[in-house]
Amino acid sequence: MEMDPSDVKKLVANDSSDSAAEESEEKKLNATSVSAFDMILKSLWKISVFLSDFLMSYVKEAQHNLTDDESVHPQDILRIFLLKKLSLAHPLDANGVCDLFLNILEHLPRWNSHFEVKEVSKKICNRCKMGMEYPVERSFGLIINAGSLRVVKALFENLTFDKILQIIRIDLKMPCDKEGCGKINYVQRMINKLPTVFTIALEWENNEPLGELFNTTSVLTTEIDIKTIYLYEGDSECTKYRLVSMVCSHGDGYNCVAYENNGWVRHFRSEKEVIGDWGGVLSKFRELHIRPEILFFENAMQQDEIVSGQKSEG
């Protein structure tokens, strides 16, 4: 079910009259799940297109028409709406923060298209030369085993993050479909349309030692080229993406590490810590044993256009 202005109206009314009841209900929720939920929302608000579209679609019009209470913030409206839809009473499963993010997207179908990746798999048999194209697979980015990053980096020390992702992806092999052949061939992955936001989820083991944590996070970079990861057959020349925010596990809770005002910051609980450059982020991961679990990359050209438009309006 999608959020619409009528939902906003109800939420604004409830927010002013039932805040005590909502606080009581929230105490019954699992603290770790709520922490993950809040840091996912925090990360989404750092994505230019998400913030821009949400404000344009709902908040400006809804708050202007439905309430004179300027203390009701966009973040509060969205948070209350989703808390009523999601089940956060139990602890998350291992690497469950990604499932929680996908559940959030299910309740925000208007924004699904920004995160959606439609992938086509093709293969040509090296033996009989028979070609095969498989049905389109719809996803919201990549799910990558963190250990795979370490393994490939150890084998190919000079490879970039996006090139390592390409190697992990092309490792998939399938047998030829022609009767009597059965030759095992690599499968080629391709996309025709660029997502606005490219999401990468990292799956971790339970207790990686500090060395493995460092070897994994040191692979990460703040910019990727999606045409390195996929064979891109579209007509856009802007295939570069910038890292804007991350949802990270830290002990029993979650953090949001985001790029703000030309530097990186860490949000945890209701606090904010200024980190600085990307090297400082990697040092902070190692120092506090923080594991990035969801990385949000935004298309660089579209991000620049939105930011430029916001500055001109201001």
C-alpha positions as CSV (number, residue, x, y, z in Angstrom):
1,M,0.0,0.0,0.0
2,E,1.4,3.4,-1.0
3,M,1.5,6.5,1.1
4,D,-0.8,9.2,-0.2
5,P,-1.9,12.7,1.1
6,S,-4.8,11.2,3.0
7,D,-2.2,9.2,5.0
8,V,-0.3,12.3,5.7
9,K,-3.5,14.1,6.9
10,K,-4.2,11.2,9.4
11,L,-0.6,11.1,10.5
12,V,-0.4,14.8,11.2
13,A,-3.6,14.6,13.2
14,N,-2.4,11.6,15.1
15,D,1.0,13.1,15.7
16,S,-0.6,16.0,17.6
17,S,-3.0,14.0,19.7
18,D,-1.5,10.5,20.2
19,S,2.2,11.0,20.8
20,A,2.2,9.4,24.2
21,A,0.5,6.3,22.8
22,E,3.0,6.1,20.0
23,E,5.9,6.3,22.4
24,S,4.4,3.5,24.5
25,E,4.0,1.4,21.3
26,E,7.6,2.1,20.2
27,K,8.9,0.8,23.6
28,K,7.5,-2.6,22.6
29,L,9.7,-2.7,19.5
30,N,13.1,-4.4,19.2
31,A,15.8,-1.8,19.8
32,T,18.2,-3.2,17.1
33,S,15.5,-3.4,14.5
34,V,14.4,0.2,15.2
35,S,18.0,1.4,15.0
36,A,18.4,-0.3,11.6
37,F,15.1,1.2,10.5
38,D,16.1,4.7,11.5
39,M,19.5,4.5,9.9
40,I,18.0,3.3,6.6
41,L,15.7,6.3,6.6
42,K,18.6,8.6,7.5
43,S,20.5,7.1,4.6
44,L,17.6,7.5,2.2
45,W,17.2,11.2,3.1
46,K,20.8,11.7,1.9
47,I,19.9,10.7,-1.6
48,S,19.1,13.8,-3.6
49,V,16.4,12.3,-5.8
50,F,14.6,10.7,-2.8
51,L,14.6,13.9,-0.8
52,S,13.6,16.0,-3.8
53,D,10.7,13.8,-4.9
54,F,9.4,13.3,-1.4
55,L,9.3,17.0,-0.7
56,M,7.7,17.7,-4.1
57,S,5.2,14.9,-4.0
58,Y,3.9,15.0,-0.4
59,V,5.3,17.3,2.2
60,K,5.1,20.8,0.6
61,E,1.6,20.3,-0.6
62,A,0.3,18.2,2.3
63,Q,1.7,20.3,5.0
64,H,0.5,23.5,3.3
65,N,-3.0,22.2,2.9
66,L,-3.5,19.9,5.9
67,T,-1.8,21.5,8.8
68,D,-0.4,24.8,10.1
69,D,1.9,23.0,12.5
70,E,5.4,23.7,11.0
71,S,6.9,21.4,13.7
72,V,5.8,18.3,11.8
73,H,8.9,17.5,9.7
74,P,9.1,15.4,6.5
75,Q,11.2,12.8,8.3
76,D,8.6,12.4,11.0
77,I,5.7,12.0,8.5
78,L,7.6,9.2,6.7
79,R,8.8,7.5,9.8
80,I,5.3,7.3,11.4
81,F,3.8,6.0,8.2
82,L,6.3,3.2,7.9
83,L,6.3,2.3,11.6
84,K,2.6,1.5,11.2
85,K,3.3,-0.8,8.2
86,L,6.4,-2.7,9.3
87,S,6.9,-5.3,11.9
88,L,9.9,-4.4,14.1
89,A,9.0,-6.3,17.3
90,H,11.6,-9.0,16.7
91,P,15.4,-8.9,16.2
92,L,16.7,-8.9,12.6
93,D,18.1,-12.1,11.1
94,A,21.7,-12.2,10.1
95,N,22.2,-9.6,7.4
96,G,18.5,-8.8,7.8
97,V,19.0,-5.0,7.3
98,C,18.8,-5.6,3.6
99,D,15.4,-7.3,3.9
100,L,14.2,-4.5,6.0
101,F,15.2,-2.0,3.3
102,L,13.4,-4.0,0.7
103,N,10.3,-4.1,2.9
104,I,10.5,-0.3,3.2
105,L,10.6,0.0,-0.6
106,E,7.5,-2.2,-0.9
107,H,5.6,0.5,1.0
108,L,7.0,3.3,-1.2
109,P,6.2,2.0,-4.7
110,R,6.4,5.5,-6.1
111,W,10.2,5.5,-5.6
112,N,10.8,1.9,-6.6
113,S,11.7,2.9,-10.1
114,H,14.6,5.0,-8.8
115,F,16.3,1.9,-7.3
116,E,15.2,-0.7,-9.8
117,V,17.6,-2.7,-11.9
118,K,16.3,-4.8,-14.8
119,E,18.9,-7.2,-15.8
120,V,19.1,-9.6,-18.8
121,S,21.3,-12.6,-18.8
122,K,22.7,-13.9,-22.1
123,K,25.2,-16.7,-23.0
124,I,26.6,-18.0,-26.2
125,C,27.9,-21.6,-26.1
126,N,31.6,-21.9,-26.9
127,R,31.1,-25.3,-28.4
128,C,27.9,-25.2,-30.5
129,K,27.6,-21.4,-30.7
130,M,23.9,-21.5,-29.6
131,G,22.8,-18.3,-28.1
132,M,20.3,-18.0,-25.2
133,E,18.6,-15.0,-23.6
134,Y,16.9,-15.4,-20.2
135,P,13.8,-13.5,-18.9
136,V,14.4,-10.1,-17.4
137,E,15.3,-10.2,-13.7
138,R,14.2,-7.3,-11.6
139,S,16.2,-6.4,-8.5
140,F,17.1,-3.4,-6.4
141,G,20.8,-3.7,-6.8
142,L,23.5,-6.3,-5.9
143,I,23.9,-8.5,-2.9
144,I,27.6,-9.4,-2.5
145,N,29.3,-11.7,0.0
146,A,31.9,-9.6,1.8
147,G,34.3,-12.5,1.8
148,S,34.2,-12.5,-2.0
149,L,35.6,-9.0,-2.1
150,R,38.5,-10.0,0.0
151,V,39.3,-13.1,-2.1
152,V,39.2,-11.3,-5.4
153,K,41.2,-8.3,-4.1
154,A,43.9,-10.8,-2.8
155,L,44.2,-12.3,-6.2
156,F,44.1,-9.0,-8.2
157,E,45.5,-6.4,-5.9
158,N,45.3,-3.5,-8.3
159,L,41.6,-3.9,-9.4
160,T,39.1,-1.2,-8.6
161,F,35.9,-1.9,-6.6
162,D,33.6,-1.9,-9.7
163,K,36.0,-4.2,-11.5
164,I,36.0,-6.6,-8.6
165,L,32.2,-6.6,-8.6
166,Q,32.3,-7.5,-12.3
167,I,34.5,-10.5,-11.7
168,I,32.3,-11.7,-8.9
169,R,29.3,-11.4,-11.2
170,I,30.7,-13.1,-14.3
171,D,31.7,-16.1,-12.2
172,L,28.2,-17.5,-12.8
173,K,28.3,-20.4,-15.2
174,M,25.4,-22.3,-16.8
175,P,25.2,-25.4,-19.1
176,C,24.2,-25.0,-22.7
177,D,20.5,-25.6,-23.3
178,K,21.0,-27.4,-26.6
179,E,20.2,-31.1,-26.3
180,G,23.4,-33.2,-26.4
181,C,25.7,-30.3,-25.8
182,G,25.7,-29.4,-22.1
183,K,28.9,-27.2,-22.3
184,I,29.3,-25.0,-19.3
185,N,29.5,-21.3,-20.3
186,Y,29.9,-18.0,-18.6
187,V,26.7,-15.9,-18.4
188,Q,26.9,-12.2,-19.5
189,R,24.8,-9.7,-17.5
190,M,23.4,-6.6,-19.2
191,I,21.1,-3.7,-18.6
192,N,19.4,-1.2,-20.9
193,K,18.3,1.5,-18.4
194,L,20.4,3.1,-15.7
195,P,18.9,3.2,-12.2
196,T,18.9,6.6,-10.4
197,V,20.3,4.9,-7.3
198,F,22.5,1.8,-7.4
199,T,22.4,-0.2,-4.2
200,I,25.0,-2.7,-3.0
201,A,24.3,-4.9,0.0
202,L,27.2,-6.7,1.7
203,E,26.6,-9.9,3.5
204,W,29.0,-10.5,6.4
205,E,29.8,-13.5,8.6
206,N,29.1,-13.1,12.3
207,N,32.5,-12.2,13.7
208,E,35.1,-11.3,11.2
209,P,38.4,-10.5,12.8
210,L,39.7,-6.9,12.5
211,G,42.1,-7.8,9.7
212,E,39.3,-9.2,7.5
213,L,37.1,-6.2,8.2
214,F,39.9,-3.9,7.1
215,N,40.6,-6.0,4.0
216,T,37.0,-5.8,3.0
217,T,36.3,-2.1,3.6
218,S,39.6,-1.1,2.0
219,V,38.2,-2.4,-1.3
220,L,35.3,0.1,-1.2
221,T,35.5,3.3,-3.1
222,T,33.3,6.4,-3.4
223,E,32.7,6.3,-7.1
224,I,31.9,3.4,-9.5
225,D,31.1,3.1,-13.2
226,I,28.1,0.8,-13.7
227,K,29.1,-0.1,-17.2
228,T,32.1,-1.9,-15.6
229,I,29.8,-4.1,-13.6
230,Y,27.3,-4.7,-16.3
231,L,27.3,-4.7,-20.1
232,Y,25.3,-1.5,-20.6
233,E,23.3,-1.2,-23.9
234,G,21.5,2.1,-23.2
235,D,22.2,5.5,-24.7
236,S,23.2,7.5,-21.6
237,E,26.8,8.6,-21.4
238,C,26.7,9.2,-17.7
239,T,27.3,5.8,-16.1
240,K,29.3,7.1,-13.1
241,Y,27.8,6.8,-9.6
242,R,28.8,8.5,-6.3
243,L,28.5,7.0,-2.9
244,V,26.2,9.2,-0.8
245,S,25.3,7.1,2.3
246,M,25.8,3.8,4.0
247,V,23.8,1.8,6.6
248,C,26.4,0.2,8.9
249,S,26.2,-2.3,11.8
250,H,28.0,-1.3,15.0
251,G,27.7,-3.5,18.0
252,D,24.0,-4.0,18.8
253,G,22.9,-1.0,16.8
254,Y,23.3,0.7,13.4
255,N,24.9,3.8,12.1
256,C,24.4,6.0,9.0
257,V,27.7,7.2,7.4
258,A,26.9,9.9,4.8
259,Y,28.5,12.5,2.7
260,E,27.4,16.0,3.9
261,N,28.8,19.5,3.2
262,N,31.9,18.2,1.4
263,G,32.8,15.7,4.1
264,W,31.8,12.4,5.7
265,V,29.8,12.2,8.9
266,R,28.5,9.4,11.1
267,H,25.0,9.4,12.6
268,F,24.3,7.1,15.5
269,R,21.3,7.3,17.7
270,S,20.5,11.0,17.8
271,E,24.1,12.0,17.6
272,K,26.4,13.1,14.8
273,E,30.1,12.9,14.4
274,V,32.1,14.7,11.7
275,I,34.7,12.3,10.2
276,G,36.2,14.2,7.3
277,D,37.7,12.5,4.2
278,W,37.2,8.9,2.9
279,G,40.5,7.8,4.6
280,G,38.9,8.9,7.9
281,V,35.9,6.7,7.2
282,L,38.0,3.6,6.6
283,S,39.9,4.4,9.8
284,K,36.7,4.8,11.7
285,F,35.4,1.4,10.4
286,R,38.6,-0.2,11.7
287,E,38.7,1.7,15.0
288,L,35.1,1.0,16.0
289,H,34.6,-2.4,14.2
290,I,31.9,-0.9,12.0
291,R,30.6,-3.0,9.1
292,P,29.0,-1.3,6.1
293,E,25.9,-3.4,5.1
294,I,24.0,-1.2,2.5
295,L,25.8,1.2,0.2
296,F,23.7,3.8,-1.8
297,F,25.3,5.2,-4.9
298,E,23.5,7.9,-6.8
299,N,23.9,8.7,-10.6
300,A,26.4,11.5,-10.7
301,M,24.8,13.5,-13.5
302,Q,21.3,13.3,-12.0
303,Q,22.6,14.2,-8.6
304,D,24.4,17.3,-10.0
305,E,21.3,18.4,-11.8
306,I,19.1,18.1,-8.7
307,V,21.6,19.9,-6.5
308,S,22.1,22.6,-9.2
309,G,18.4,23.1,-9.4
310,Q,18.0,23.4,-5.6
311,K,20.7,26.1,-5.5
312,S,19.1,28.1,-8.3
313,E,15.8,28.0,-6.6
314,G,17.4,29.1,-3.3
